[in-house]
Amino acid sequence: MKFQCPHCKKPSLSLKQKYLTGKWLEVYCPDCGGRICAQPIILAVLSFLYAWDVMLFGYVALAKHSWFYLGVLLGGWLILDIFSLSCPVSRMRPKPDNTQSPE
């Protein structure tokens, strides 16, 4: 399964690269070398939901001594991971070249 690069518009991003963009990492297109990341606002919402899932169901699992809520925590985590694959990706500007000294 390949995903479209926002730079060259070719289906060149692998499933692993798309998954890594959902974890606040930038990836590079194997075809054109463009920097790619997921939408930051969507990632912020997903990060909040991950934290909410772990804190709420982790606390309930510890308080009630129940494995059921631990399963709900893991199920919610899996659903959020699957949802992160559907996040749109964005183009990033190339990194500035800092090898030249200012004159």
Phi, psi and omega in degrees: 000124181243148179244153185281134175283133178287346179276300186261355178063021177260148176283084187239351181275130179281169178298321179296317179296318179296320178297319181293331176294332177283357179247030178064026177253148175264145178235165180242137178294130179291339181274306186255347179080010181289145177280137184224141174217167175276164179299123185295325181293318178294321178295325178295318178295317178297320179297319176298316181294323175300312181296318179298317180300311183292315183291314183292302185285333173294317178295315181296321178298320179287321183291321183263359182051049185237130176286339181300314182290332174293322175295321177296320177301312181293323177296317177296320178298317180295318178297319178294323177295319178294319178295327180295337177289340180266001178293137178290149179259156182235154173283144173241150176291152176298152177295141179293144180275109182262015181282339180273138178273141178292140180238000000 
